[in-house]
Amino acid sequence: MIILVILRFDSAVLFVSTDTHTSTPSQRSGGQSITLAGFSVIWTRVAALVATGLLGVLSFAYLFTTFVQWDDEGYFLLAYHDFLSGRVLYDQVFSMYGPFTFWAAAATARFGPGNVTHDAFRWVLLFAWIAIAALMGATVWRWTERPSLGLVVFLLAGSNLKGLAKGVGHPQTWIILAAAVLLYLGIDWISVPGKRWKAVSTGFLIALIVLCKINLGILTFLGVAIALCLQLRGRLARLSLAVLVTSAAALGVVLFLRAIIVAERYFALAYLGSLALVVGLALLQPVEHRLSSRSLLAFLAAFGLTICAGVGLTLALGTSAHALFRSLITEPALFVKSYHYPFWEAARKSSLLLAALGMGIAAAVAVKRRALQARPLPLGTLKVISGAALLCAFCYDHRLVLTASLLFLCLLIIEAPPNSGAAYSNRVLLASLSLLFSLQLFPMAGEQADWATLLPMMAAAIVLADGLDCIERENLALHLPRWNVVLARSTPFVLMAYLFLSVGTDALMRFKRWETARSLNLPGAHWLRLPPAESATLRDVVYQVNRDCKTVLMIPGIYSISLWSGVPPAEEKRFNTWPFLWPAEVENKELPDLRQSDRGCVLTSDSTYLFFKHFAVTKGNDELLSDVRNTMTPIASVQDFKIYQGSQGKN
């Protein structure tokens, strides 16, 4: 019912917008159309509310039924707790993430270490999850003026944010949110002096991403800077573009040369080919923009001043320059050398088939560009088929589509007649940012691969909308067969119907899982519910640690145990994968001290250790486990967990 009304709404709006002046006999028909449009607006809002409710239930159910063995959230929450307890950031609180991560966490916890809990951060993440999906859906709705496609992106992107539940407290949440706001603002300010506040906001948002995670901040800056330079003409703009594109291409070349599996080389080739095609097509488009130098300076000033302010504030709060450089530059480089989770999906048969289709379309666009722009109907049909195919594939398995989706980005650039103004700026920005943002899945293509698909999803929806617009314009001029227009126009509503059903079913099943699960019922984790066996295991481990230990060394760092038990970790360098990055003092100083301390313990989990070791490039430090087993006494065992004590800690 809702979907049919929205379909009528799209048609009514199109009719009203193209028939604003009518003769007296047709005024009644125009009034009925306006009434229908107003009625349909109400139902569109109802559909949006229903979609929001479904996504709210889905996000709640996933957030409060998910706790993964590698415990990223325990690492982040303990670091935030230490920071709010007065420990100096980077000197005493080990982290590879920027200072804004900690300031956002401090605001989330209302600047009190006692408020750093698993439940509290999940509730904040719930609203951030919905806000990200809403911004992406609203951006598509705003750019295309098609509420149906806005709802498709809202549900599709929202359902693909499930990975956030595996890393509560991860700065990726703020990075994705900042990118969503950045896209919503657009970059048409480059030629509109009155929108200078947008330029300042864009620079500020990119700087915040840098202050969360440097590599993603650099990728975002490159994407936005390339999109800006592609809309300008002149020697300086061309020189800047050459430097930026060369840098972006160098990233793809390095990825290709360092790839250890063929799938990653396929991805690198798709990235490089799409980059060349997007830049080439954009350079061939007529540009009517006049550079607003004040807006550009405002953008660069906001970017630079925000970063300087962030670094300056961090140093003013006691962080040493050496610790800041080590944590944000040296340690991340070491992590990249130590860990690698390959992106296998690029070599799957279905992914290769879709990539071959993308290559064919990209080649056709490159060779037949003028012919396609001269004949809007074939171009519109090509866009509708491509956009619909990509969205259907994203609904099936977004990771399989990621590589191929990059090859379709060129369809954002070419239009008949050519786009101009904000529409062109927005599409160039989305194409450029989609390419650079996709590189975040290296070296660890875990949840990062899921997040890398968010922008290509938006691109697919906008390609579909542009194709529909093209066909509808041709229909007004050529009176195409009705079935042809109806078939094309119904595509978004079929997708929306499927997503309402899919997301609704998933939300209901996951919520029932929450209802039937057992509350963890540990300090700060009362809303979190897990299967009875898992809850019992975690509670037993927390009880044993609380009873027998005064301090505990964790191999690897499962720091939620420390937060729930109140027993502090023994190691100074607190990072949950640290057995593969450990400093020499852990074995030479901290472990010997622990053996001699009163109630000093070591907590091990073989399965979690093997999980990290599976992704380690180096063999890891198995000597530590051997030393613990040979020199300390096991005092408790709960499923996979074992607790050891030294001679001074024996009861």
TAWOPE-V157979 format. One record per helix or strand of 3 or more residues. SS is the DSSP state (2 for helix, 1 for strand). FROM is the first residue (numbers start at 0). TO is the last residue. If there is no record, write none. Layout:
ss->SS from->FROM to->TO
ss->SS from->FROM to->TO
This chain:
ss->2 from->1 to->17
ss->2 from->23 to->62
ss->2 from->71 to->83
ss->2 from->98 to->107
ss->2 from->112 to->114
ss->2 from->117 to->143
ss->2 from->146 to->158
ss->2 from->161 to->165
ss->2 from->171 to->184
ss->2 from->187 to->189
ss->2 from->192 to->209
ss->2 from->213 to->228
ss->2 from->234 to->257
ss->2 from->261 to->283
ss->2 from->292 to->315
ss->2 from->320 to->337
ss->2 from->343 to->346
ss->2 from->348 to->366
ss->2 from->368 to->373
ss->2 from->375 to->395
ss->2 from->397 to->406
ss->2 from->408 to->411
ss->2 from->420 to->440
ss->2 from->446 to->477
ss->2 from->481 to->515
ss->2 from->531 to->547
ss->1 from->550 to->554
ss->2 from->559 to->564
ss->2 from->577 to->579
ss->2 from->583 to->595
ss->1 from->599 to->604
ss->2 from->605 to->613
ss->2 from->621 to->630
ss->1 from->632 to->637
ss->1 from->640 to->644
ss->2 from->646 to->648
